[in-house]
Every structure is written in structure tokens, then in C-alpha cells.
Amino acid sequence: MTQVNLQKAANILGVTTAEILTWQKKKLIKGQKINQVDWLFDLEQLTNLKNNQSPRELRILQTVEPTNYTVIELFAGCGGMALGLENAGLKTQLLVDINQDCVNTLRLNRPQWNVINQDIKNIEFSDFRDKIDVIAGGFPCQPFSYAGLGKGLEDLRGSLFFEFARCLQEVQPKIAMAENVRGLLSNKKGETLQLMLQALQEIGYYAAYQVLSAQFLDVPQKRERLIIIATRQDLNIKPIFPQYRNYTISLKKALENCPSSPGVEYKERKKEIMSLVPPGGNWRNLPMDIQKEYMKNSLKNHGGRTGYAKRLSWDEPALTITCSPAQTQTERCHPQETRPLTVREYARVQSFPDDWRFTGNLTSQYRQIGNAVPVNMAYHLGGCLINMLQGDYIGETQSKTEQLSIPGLEVN
């Protein structure tokens, strides 16, 4: 990988520095800030974007070399992480989720999987002790009480992360992997994440973390997630994270030949308004009188409000999809047709294969997909887990011993 600074990149490509920074702002390229005014960029990635060379097709990635490494997944949802890890070559031993529709989805698509539909607080995991290589899960981030902070794991009692840590204590896997929103970095000025890392250390695990951008991991979506990888301190396993690809996948490529499926529809007036928004545009593209009608009191608010009346663009990865494609602040209108994305289009954006079916009503299906870990992102993470277990660190990013500082957290 050849890295160049901002001005040199502009000179080589024959574009302005402002154009490169616009690509960065749109999250079409990944830059590394080296000081207050300058950046480093991957020259090949920049060249590919400028020349639009060989637009990438969306492929559901799958290894031809499965392994015998085993996984338990907690808070499994509709199977995005589980499918990605399976595609990478890992063997699922147990999946846990409290939501009946999610469990039905898992059982429908993989009848052979061992799926438990229970509150995790009522499950004992000791039967799996020393038999599992990896425990994974996207635990919901809950508010914590910081009264009496300093007790380590006990400070987290009652939270779902506490149950995640309890499972680690009972099973003693070699590796644990947790997924959460980027906002966990700054929650309570970083105290929440710091408490989690301290709790993992207390129970015998070294933890490293990175924020990963899914659009650089074969996912046609601009989605950032915090990934924590923890390794048992007695095993000398070094945490590693996926290496970014030097391309992205556009929404146009992602939705090619997408099967038809149900989807929510706009009411008549909203459809009239959304029809005025061009591809890639939002409420700012509306006439002023319609802006006032649509935005109401939000028109006076500060900030970009870029998600209001948002129509997606064909030529970029989709914006982060949420639990509904038609929420006021996170609109996800089809680039060409005046309607929200359908269920199958939602699934494509999360890199689910077309034969992965979802159960429950329409609202539940959108929620399941929106909450999922993108399948291809999980595939790349699974490859890292396998490499860690095999001691192969070539080709991926090895975590540094010292983590980046947590925003807002003062370390004594």
C-alpha cells in the first residue's frame, strides 16, 4: 500500500485537495489524519475512485476451507454475525436470543443450529467450559449507574455486558469478540467503555478495540461499529483486526437484480414531497415553502440534519440503515423510485444472501435486518479470529498494545 499526503495525492490525480476531502467526508475513502491540516491516503484507493475502475460486484464471501474452531454467540439477532463467522469457516455451537422472531429466523435458515430462546440471565454456560474457542455477541449498550465505581465487574451487574462477561467466566474461551455502536466510545465521557475493559481484564482477558467502517469490508453501506476483541491472558494470542480493502461497493451494484419483496410505503403527501428530492439529496433540495412544511420546528435547529428527506445515491455505498427505512431523521429513500427500500433491498445492503429469509411482520423484519452485523463484515472478522487461533498474523492489522485514548476520559 502506497500512502501519500493530501497535496501529493491531489497533484498525482490532477484534482483539488477540496475534492479529495469531499470524498473523505462522504466516507468513500479512508484517510489518516497526521496533524491539524494534513492527511495520509491510500493512493490505489484514490485512483480506483477517481477512475471508477472495475466497479465491484456485491459477493457474499465464503471460505472453501472450514475449520473446527467453535463459537457461541450471544444476542444473536437474525444471524448476520453467525452467518459471516460460518462463512469464514467457524462452527456455531450455540446461539442465544430473547426475541422470538429472531430465533424463528435463525431456525428457519439453519435448522441444524442449536438456538436458545431465553433471557441470557437464566442460562448457565458451564457445560461448555474449555470446549469453545470464541464467544461473540453484540450486547445492547445500556446506561450504567456509576455510584460506587471502582468495583470492577460488580459495577456492571444487571447489565447485559455483565452477562456477556459471566459467560466468559463460565466457558473460558480463548477469544471473545463484542460488537457495539461507535457511540460507546464517548458514552459517559468514555467511562462506560473503560469500565468494560477493566472488567475484562479482571476476569483474565486482555482487550483491544477498533472502530471499523463496513464500507471498506465488502459491505455496500457506510456503517461504523466498535469491535472489542479480548484474548485470554494465559495464551499469548495477539488481537488483530481486518485490513481495509481499497474499494467500496456502490448501492447500484448492490441492488442489481434484487428480488422483489414487501416494503413500507409513503403516505400520499410524503411521496409528493420525496419525489422532489434528487438522488443523494435531502430536505435542503426542497423549495423553501415545502422545507417549512416538512421540517416544521426542526427547520430552526442547528446541525446538518442530513437524514431528513434523504434519498440515497446510486454511486455510493448506502448510508447506515436503521430499524426502519422511513424514520423522519434517518430517511432511506430509493435512489430512483420514490419509496423506502424494501426488505430484500435492506438485506442486500447488510450483505445477506437472497435466500436468507426473515420471519415476523414487516416492522419486525426491518428491525432484525437493521440491527444485524453485516454478513461480509463478520466474515472478515471471522478470518481474523481464525488467524489469531492459528497464530497467523500476516495480511491483517495487529492491534497495538496501547489503545487509542477514549474520547473525553481523563486517565489518572
TACOR-V599988 format. One record per pair of residues at least 12 apart in sequence whose C-alpha atoms are under 10 Angstrom apart, sorted by the first residue. I is the first residue (numbers start at 1). J is the second residue. If there is no record, write none. Layout:
i=[I I]
j=[J J]
This chain:
i=[1 1 1 1 1 1 2 2 2 2 2 2 3 3 3 3 3 3 3 3 3 4 4 4 4 4 4 5 5 5 5 5 5 5 5 5 5 6 6 6 6 6 6 6 6 6 6 7 7 7 7 8 8 8 9 9 9 9 9 9 9 10 12 12 13 13 13 13 13 14 15 20 20 20 21 23 23 23 24 26 26 26 26 27 27 27 27 27 27 27 27 27 27 28 28 28 28 28 28 28 28 28 28 28 28 29 29 29 29 29 29 29 29 29 29 30 30 30 30 30 30 30 30 30 30 42 43 44 44 45 45 45 45 46 46 47 47 48 48 48 49 49 49 52 52 53 54 55 55 55 55 55 55 55 56 56 56 56 56 56 56 56 57 57 57 57 57 57 57 57 57 57 57 58 58 58 58 58 58 58 58 58 58 58 58 58 58 58 58 58 59 59 59 59 59 59 59 59 59 60 60 60 60 60 60 60 60 60 60 60 60 61 61 61 61 61 61 61 61 61 61 61 61 62 62 62 62 62 62 62 62 62 62 63 63 63 63 63 63 63 64 64 64 65 65 65 65 66 66 66 66 66 66 66 67 67 67 67 67 67 68 68 68 68 68 68 69 69 69 69 69 69 69 69 69 69 69 69 69 70 70 70 70 70 70 70 70 70 70 70 70 70 70 71 71 71 71 71 71 71 71 71 71 71 71 71 71 71 71 71 72 72 72 72 72 72 72 72 72 72 72 72 72 72 72 72 72 72 72 73 73 73 73 73 73 73 73 73 73 73 73 73 73 73 73 74 74 74 74 74 74 74 74 74 74 74 74 74 74 74 74 74 75 75 75 75 75 75 75 75 75 75 75 75 75 75 75 76 76 76 76 76 76 76 76 76 76 76 76 76 76 76 76 76 77 77 77 77 77 77 77 77 77 77 77 77 77 77 77 77 77 77 77 78 78 78 78 78 78 78 78 78 78 78 78 78 78 78 78 78 78 78 78 78 78 79 79 79 79 79 79 79 79 79 79 79 79 79 79 79 79 79 80 80 80 80 80 80 80 80 80 80 80 80 80 80 80 80 80 81 81 81 81 81 81 81 81 81 81 81 81 81 81 82 82 82 82 82 82 82 82 82 82 82 83 83 83 83 83 83 83 83 83 83 83 83 84 84 84 84 84 84 84 84 84 84 84 84 84 85 85 85 85 85 85 85 85 85 85 85 85 86 86 86 86 87 87 87 87 87 87 87 88 88 88 88 88 88 88 88 88 88 89 89 89 89 90 90 90 90 90 90 90 91 91 91 91 92 92 92 92 92 92 92 93 93 93 93 93 93 93 94 94 94 94 94 94 94 95 95 95 95 95 95 95 96 96 96 96 96 96 96 96 96 97 97 97 97 97 97 98 98 98 98 98 99 99 99 99 100 100 100 100 100 101 101 101 101 101 101 101 101 102 102 102 102 102 102 102 102 102 103 103 103 103 103 104 104 104 104 104 105 105 105 105 105 105 105 106 106 106 106 107 108 108 108 108 109 109 109 109 110 119 120 120 120 120 121 121 121 121 121 121 121 121 122 123 123 124 124 124 124 125 125 125 125 125 125 125 126 126 126 126 126 126 127 127 128 128 128 128 128 129 129 129 129 129 129 129 130 130 130 130 130 131 131 131 131 132 132 132 132 132 133 133 133 133 133 133 133 133 133 134 134 134 134 134 134 134 134 134 134 134 134 134 134 135 135 135 135 135 135 135 135 135 135 135 135 135 136 136 136 136 136 136 136 136 136 137 137 137 137 137 137 137 137 138 138 138 138 138 138 138 138 138 138 138 138 138 138 139 139 139 139 139 139 139 139 139 139 140 140 140 140 140 140 141 141 141 141 141 141 141 141 141 141 142 142 142 142 142 142 142 142 143 143 143 143 143 144 144 144 144 144 144 144 144 144 145 145 145 146 146 146 146 149 149 150 150 151 151 151 152 152 152 152 152 152 152 152 152 153 153 153 153 153 153 153 153 153 153 153 154 155 155 155 156 156 156 156 161 161 161 162 162 162 164 164 165 165 165 165 166 168 168 168 168 168 169 169 169 169 172 172 172 172 173 173 173 173 174 174 174 174 174 174 174 174 174 174 174 175 175 175 175 175 175 175 175 175 175 175 175 175 175 175 176 176 176 176 176 176 176 176 176 176 177 177 177 177 177 177 177 177 177 177 177 177 178 178 178 178 178 178 179 179 179 179 179 179 179 179 180 180 180 180 180 180 180 181 181 181 181 181 181 182 182 182 182 182 182 182 182 183 183 183 184 184 184 185 185 185 185 185 185 185 185 185 186 186 186 186 187 187 187 187 188 188 188 189 189 189 189 189 190 190 190 190 190 190 191 191 191 191 191 191 192 193 193 193 193 194 194 194 194 196 197 197 197 200 200 200 201 201 201 201 203 203 204 204 204 204 204 205 205 205 205 205 205 205 206 206 206 206 206 206 206 206 206 206 206 207 207 207 207 207 207 207 207 207 207 207 208 208 208 208 208 208 208 208 208 208 208 208 208 208 208 209 209 209 209 209 209 209 209 209 209 209 209 210 210 210 210 210 210 210 210 210 210 210 211 211 211 211 211 211 212 212 212 212 212 212 212 212 212 213 213 213 213 214 214 214 214 214 214 214 214 214 214 215 215 215 215 215 215 215 215 215 215 215 215 215 216 216 216 216 216 216 216 216 216 216 217 217 217 217 217 217 217 217 217 217 217 217 217 217 217 218 218 218 218 218 218 218 218 218 218 218 218 218 218 219 219 219 219 219 219 219 219 219 219 219 219 219 219 219 219 220 220 220 220 220 220 220 220 220 220 220 220 220 220 220 220 220 220 220 221 221 221 221 221 221 221 221 221 221 221 221 221 221 221 221 222 222 222 222 222 222 222 222 223 223 223 223 223 223 223 223 224 225 227 227 228 229 229 229 229 231 235 236 236 237 237 237 237 238 238 238 238 238 238 238 238 238 238 239 239 239 239 239 239 239 239 239 239 239 240 240 240 240 240 240 240 240 240 240 240 240 240 240 241 241 241 241 241 241 241 241 241 241 241 241 242 242 242 242 242 242 242 242 242 242 242 242 242 243 243 243 243 243 243 243 244 244 244 248 248 249 249 249 249 249 250 250 250 250 250 250 250 251 251 251 251 251 251 251 251 251 251 251 251 251 252 252 252 252 252 252 252 253 253 253 253 254 254 254 254 254 254 254 254 255 255 255 255 255 255 255 256 256 258 258 258 258 258 258 259 259 259 259 259 259 259 260 260 260 260 261 261 261 261 261 262 262 262 262 262 262 263 263 263 263 263 263 263 263 263 263 263 263 263 264 264 264 264 264 264 264 264 264 264 264 265 265 265 265 265 265 265 266 266 266 266 266 267 269 270 270 270 270 271 271 271 272 273 273 273 273 273 273 273 273 274 274 274 274 274 274 274 274 274 275 275 275 275 275 275 275 276 276 276 276 277 277 277 277 277 277 277 278 278 278 278 278 278 279 279 279 279 279 279 279 279 279 279 279 280 280 280 280 280 280 280 280 280 280 280 281 281 281 281 281 281 281 281 281 282 282 282 282 282 282 282 282 282 282 283 283 283 283 283 283 283 283 283 284 284 284 284 284 284 285 285 286 291 294 294 294 295 295 295 295 298 305 305 306 306 306 307 307 307 307 307 307 307 308 308 308 308 308 308 308 309 309 309 309 309 309 309 309 310 310 310 310 310 310 310 310 310 311 311 311 311 311 311 311 311 311 311 312 312 312 312 312 312 312 312 313 313 313 313 314 314 314 315 317 318 318 318 318 318 318 319 319 319 320 320 320 320 321 321 321 321 321 321 321 321 321 321 322 322 322 322 322 322 322 322 323 323 323 323 323 323 323 323 323 323 323 324 324 324 324 324 324 324 324 324 324 324 324 324 325 325 325 325 325 325 325 325 325 326 326 326 327 332 341 342 342 343 343 343 343 343 343 343 343 343 344 344 344 344 344 344 346 346 346 346 347 347 347 347 347 347 347 347 348 348 348 349 349 349 349 350 350 350 350 350 350 350 350 350 351 351 351 351 351 352 352 352 352 352 352 353 380 383 384 384 384]
j=[41 42 43 44 45 246 40 41 42 43 44 45 31 32 39 40 41 42 43 44 45 31 39 40 41 42 43 31 32 33 34 38 39 40 41 42 43 18 20 21 31 33 37 38 39 40 41 20 38 39 40 40 41 43 39 40 41 42 43 46 47 46 43 47 43 46 47 50 51 50 50 41 46 50 39 46 49 50 41 222 316 317 319 213 215 216 221 222 223 248 316 317 319 45 46 49 215 216 222 247 248 249 250 316 317 41 42 45 46 49 215 216 246 247 248 42 45 46 213 215 216 244 245 246 247 246 246 246 247 245 246 247 248 246 247 246 247 246 247 248 246 247 248 247 315 247 247 247 248 249 250 252 253 315 218 220 247 248 249 250 253 254 218 220 248 249 250 251 252 253 254 255 256 218 219 220 248 249 250 251 252 253 254 255 256 348 349 351 353 376 218 219 249 254 348 351 352 353 376 84 87 218 219 348 351 352 353 354 375 376 379 84 87 88 218 351 353 375 376 377 378 379 380 83 84 85 86 87 88 89 376 379 380 86 87 88 89 90 379 383 87 88 89 87 88 89 90 86 87 88 89 90 91 386 86 88 89 90 91 386 89 90 91 92 133 386 89 90 91 92 93 131 132 133 134 385 386 389 390 85 86 89 90 91 92 93 94 131 132 133 134 135 173 85 86 90 91 92 93 94 95 131 132 133 134 135 136 173 175 176 91 92 93 94 95 96 114 125 128 132 133 134 135 136 137 167 171 173 176 92 93 94 95 96 97 115 134 135 136 137 138 164 176 177 178 94 95 96 97 98 116 120 135 136 137 138 139 160 163 164 167 178 95 96 97 98 99 102 119 120 136 137 138 139 140 160 164 94 95 96 97 98 99 102 103 106 115 116 136 137 138 139 372 373 95 96 97 98 99 100 101 102 103 105 106 137 138 367 368 369 371 372 373 97 99 101 102 103 104 105 106 107 109 356 357 358 359 365 367 368 369 370 371 372 373 95 102 103 105 106 107 109 110 352 356 358 368 369 372 373 374 375 106 347 350 351 352 356 368 369 371 372 373 374 375 376 377 378 379 136 137 138 179 372 373 374 375 376 377 378 379 381 382 94 95 106 136 137 372 373 375 378 379 382 106 109 110 352 353 356 373 374 375 376 378 379 351 352 373 374 375 376 377 378 379 380 381 382 383 136 375 376 377 378 379 380 381 382 383 385 386 375 378 379 382 375 376 378 379 380 382 383 376 378 379 380 381 382 383 384 385 386 379 382 383 386 133 134 379 382 383 385 386 113 132 133 134 112 113 114 115 132 134 135 112 113 114 115 128 131 132 113 114 115 116 128 132 135 113 114 115 116 117 136 137 114 115 116 117 118 119 120 123 137 115 116 117 118 119 120 116 117 118 119 120 117 118 119 368 116 117 118 359 360 117 358 359 360 361 364 365 368 117 358 359 360 364 365 367 368 369 115 116 117 118 359 117 357 358 359 360 356 357 358 359 360 365 368 356 357 358 359 359 356 357 358 359 355 356 357 358 356 160 160 163 164 167 158 159 160 162 163 164 166 167 163 163 167 166 167 170 171 166 167 168 169 170 171 172 167 168 169 170 171 172 170 171 167 170 171 172 173 167 168 169 170 171 172 173 170 171 172 173 174 171 172 173 174 171 172 173 174 175 171 172 173 174 175 176 385 386 389 168 171 172 173 174 175 176 177 230 231 382 385 386 389 164 165 167 168 171 172 173 174 175 176 177 178 230 164 168 175 176 177 178 179 228 229 161 164 176 177 178 179 180 373 160 161 164 177 178 179 180 181 226 227 228 371 372 373 159 160 161 162 163 164 178 179 180 181 159 160 161 179 180 181 159 160 161 179 180 181 183 184 187 192 156 158 159 160 161 184 187 192 156 159 187 188 192 156 157 158 159 187 188 191 192 195 157 159 192 188 191 192 195 191 195 195 198 195 198 199 195 196 197 198 199 200 201 202 203 165 166 195 196 197 198 199 200 201 202 203 199 195 196 199 192 195 196 199 178 196 199 196 199 200 176 178 196 199 200 203 203 200 203 204 205 232 200 203 204 205 203 204 205 232 205 230 231 232 205 230 231 232 233 234 235 236 237 388 389 205 206 207 229 230 231 232 233 235 237 238 239 385 388 389 200 205 206 207 228 229 230 231 232 385 207 208 209 227 228 229 230 231 239 381 382 385 209 226 227 228 229 230 209 211 225 226 227 228 229 373 211 224 225 226 227 228 373 211 223 224 225 226 227 210 211 212 223 224 225 226 227 224 225 226 225 226 406 209 210 211 226 405 406 407 408 409 406 407 408 409 406 407 408 409 407 408 409 406 407 408 409 410 405 406 407 408 409 410 406 407 408 409 410 411 409 209 228 406 409 405 406 409 411 228 209 228 230 230 231 232 230 231 232 233 232 233 230 231 232 233 234 229 230 231 232 233 234 235 229 230 231 232 233 234 236 237 238 239 401 228 229 230 231 232 233 238 239 399 401 403 227 228 229 230 231 238 239 240 241 399 400 401 402 403 404 226 227 228 229 230 239 240 241 399 400 403 404 225 226 227 228 229 240 241 242 399 403 404 224 225 226 227 228 241 224 225 226 227 241 242 243 244 377 225 226 244 377 244 248 317 320 350 373 374 376 377 378 244 245 247 248 249 250 316 317 318 319 320 376 377 242 243 244 245 246 247 248 249 317 377 242 243 244 245 246 247 248 249 374 376 377 378 379 380 381 244 245 246 247 248 249 350 351 374 375 376 377 379 380 248 249 250 251 254 317 318 348 349 350 351 352 374 375 376 377 248 249 250 251 252 253 254 255 316 317 318 319 320 348 349 350 351 374 376 248 249 250 251 254 316 317 318 319 320 321 348 349 350 351 374 248 316 317 318 319 320 321 349 317 318 319 320 321 350 373 374 320 373 241 381 241 241 381 385 399 388 389 388 391 388 389 390 391 387 388 389 391 392 393 398 399 400 401 384 385 387 388 389 393 397 398 399 400 401 381 383 384 385 387 388 392 393 394 396 397 398 399 400 380 381 382 383 384 385 388 393 396 397 398 399 377 378 379 380 381 382 383 384 385 395 396 397 398 380 381 384 395 396 397 398 380 396 397 316 317 315 316 317 318 349 313 314 315 316 317 318 349 312 313 314 315 316 317 318 319 334 335 345 348 349 313 314 315 316 317 318 335 314 315 316 317 314 317 318 345 348 349 350 351 314 344 345 346 347 348 349 345 348 342 344 345 347 348 354 342 343 344 345 348 354 355 342 343 344 345 341 342 343 344 345 341 342 343 344 345 362 325 339 340 341 342 343 344 345 346 362 363 365 366 324 325 326 339 340 341 342 343 362 363 366 325 326 338 339 340 341 342 326 333 338 339 340 339 294 294 309 338 339 338 339 340 338 286 287 290 291 293 294 309 338 286 294 309 310 311 333 337 338 339 309 311 333 336 337 338 339 290 309 311 338 309 310 311 312 333 335 338 310 311 312 313 335 336 310 311 312 313 314 315 333 334 335 336 337 310 311 312 313 314 315 316 318 333 334 335 306 307 308 309 310 311 312 313 335 305 306 307 308 309 310 311 312 331 333 295 299 305 306 307 308 309 310 311 304 305 306 308 309 310 309 310 309 309 308 309 328 308 309 328 329 329 329 330 329 330 331 319 327 328 329 330 331 332 326 327 328 329 330 331 332 326 327 328 329 330 331 332 333 326 328 329 330 331 332 333 334 335 331 332 333 334 335 336 337 338 339 340 331 332 333 334 335 336 340 341 333 334 335 336 334 335 336 335 349 332 334 335 346 349 350 331 332 349 332 349 350 370 341 346 347 349 350 366 367 369 370 371 346 366 367 368 369 370 371 372 346 363 364 365 366 367 368 369 370 371 372 340 341 343 346 362 363 364 365 366 367 368 369 370 339 340 341 342 343 346 366 367 370 339 340 341 340 346 366 362 366 357 358 362 363 365 366 367 369 370 356 357 358 365 366 369 365 366 369 370 365 366 368 369 370 372 374 375 369 374 375 369 370 374 375 369 370 371 372 373 374 375 376 377 373 374 375 376 377 369 372 373 374 375 376 375 396 396 396 397 398]
